[in-house]
Amino acid sequence: MAISMSDAAVQHVARYLEKRGHGFGIRLGVRTSGCSGMAYVLEFVDEKQPEDEIFESQGVRIVIDPKSLLYLDGTELDFVKEGLNEGFKFNNPNVSSECGCGESFNV
């Protein structure tokens, strides 16, 4: 099982962790939501929980709970800029469909 980050995502997260001044890494997870069933959750983590899985990409830690890992295995977290818009993109090989607005997915 593995989770990875693109160079752009690593740089973006590392910058925000540095500005924040503290933090263990970022948590990537899923929750039930939206019209397709699940949505991604991304937040800062100050300390890991005993059951968390830790992945590291160029010094940035990605923290995932065991239930979310089932849906996220093989995912690459990317950070993209398109015109005036910028944000994280989840390249998840497990996704079978996404809703039209792009906020939720199904596996």
ChimeraX attribute file (.defattr): number of C-alpha atoms within 10 A of each C-alpha:
attribute: neighborCount
match mode: 1-to-1
recipient: residues
	/A:1	10
	/A:2	13
	/A:3	20
	/A:4	20
	/A:5	23
	/A:6	15
	/A:7	13
	/A:8	15
	/A:9	21
	/A:10	20
	/A:11	15
	/A:12	15
	/A:13	18
	/A:14	18
	/A:15	12
	/A:16	13
	/A:17	18
	/A:18	10
	/A:19	9
	/A:20	10
	/A:21	8
	/A:22	12
	/A:23	15
	/A:24	15
	/A:25	23
	/A:26	22
	/A:27	20
	/A:28	20
	/A:29	21
	/A:30	21
	/A:31	13
	/A:32	13
	/A:33	13
	/A:34	16
	/A:35	16
	/A:36	17
	/A:37	17
	/A:38	20
	/A:39	19
	/A:40	16
	/A:41	11
	/A:42	15
	/A:43	11
	/A:44	18
	/A:45	18
	/A:46	12
	/A:47	11
	/A:48	17
	/A:49	11
	/A:50	7
	/A:51	9
	/A:52	15
	/A:53	16
	/A:54	16
	/A:55	17
	/A:56	15
	/A:57	14
	/A:58	12
	/A:59	10
	/A:60	18
	/A:61	21
	/A:62	24
	/A:63	26
	/A:64	24
	/A:65	18
	/A:66	13
	/A:67	12
	/A:68	15
	/A:69	20
	/A:70	13
	/A:71	18
	/A:72	25
	/A:73	15
	/A:74	16
	/A:75	19
	/A:76	17
	/A:77	21
	/A:78	18
	/A:79	18
	/A:80	14
	/A:81	11
	/A:82	7
	/A:83	6
	/A:84	5
	/A:85	7
	/A:86	10
	/A:87	12
	/A:88	14
	/A:89	13
	/A:90	15
	/A:91	15
	/A:92	17
	/A:93	13
	/A:94	15
	/A:95	14
	/A:96	9
	/A:97	13
	/A:98	18
	/A:99	14
	/A:100	10
	/A:101	8
	/A:102	12
	/A:103	15
	/A:104	20
	/A:105	23
	/A:106	17
	/A:107	14
